[in-house]
Each structure stands twice: as structure tokens, then as C-alpha cells.
Amino acid sequence: MIGIILWSDAADRKAVIWCEDQGDLAYFSDPDLKYSNDTFLDVGDVVEFEVKTQRNMRLALNPRWIKQNAGSTLADGLRAIPMTQDYVISNTAQVIPFRAEPAPRARHTREDVKKRLG
């Protein structure tokens, strides 16, 4: 998965990542001190990582920089990602489809209402 760091805290060694499939955010923590405070993930970094779902939460594993400091905003970071054809779409997120037109409403007669109310 590819994502952009939205929030990070080097002192607590945690980060929140927006995911390319536009599903749930992924959360990363570094309890093993793999990264030093000077090289910890920063807002705007573009990273590639594995995703694990645990207790309805996406966890980011083994993040690797694609581009550091790609931009301080999500839009800047997205523009900085090179487009490739060989990406994999994750099916772990629940994406609700958008309907352009509202569904038709059922019409009830007075007799139908009277029957229901008794």
C-alpha cells in the first residue's frame, strides 16, 4: 500500500497514514525503535507499507519512504506520487458506493396505512 503521513509524533513514535485506496486510515507505531527521532516519519512523507487489520483498525507495518517531505498538504503529496500501472488495490476497506439519483420511494394508499395501523 502507498500512503501519505497525515500526522506524526516522533517523541511517541506514532503516525497516521492516509491510504491510496481511500479506505480507513492506517496507524503506525514504532515500539522497537527502528527509527531515530531525527529520521522518524514526518507529515507529507510518501511511504509504502504493508497493512494488517486488527480489531477493526488498520495497522501500517514496515513503512519505507518513497519520497520524504513531499508536501505539507495531502494534495501536494498526492501530486508528488508517480503514477504506475502495477499497484494492488486492497479490499480491506468498506467503501460505500455513491448513488447519483435517490432510490424511488414506495407509495402507500390510505387503505395500506389503515391495514398496518389496524
Buried (B, 14 or more C-beta within 10 A) or exposed (E): BBBBBBEBEBEEBBBBBBBBBEBBBBBBEBEEEEBEEEEBBBBBBBBBBEBEEEEEEBBBEEBEBBBEBBBEEBEEBBEBBEEEEEEEEBEBBEEEEEEEEEEEEEEEEEEEEEEEEE
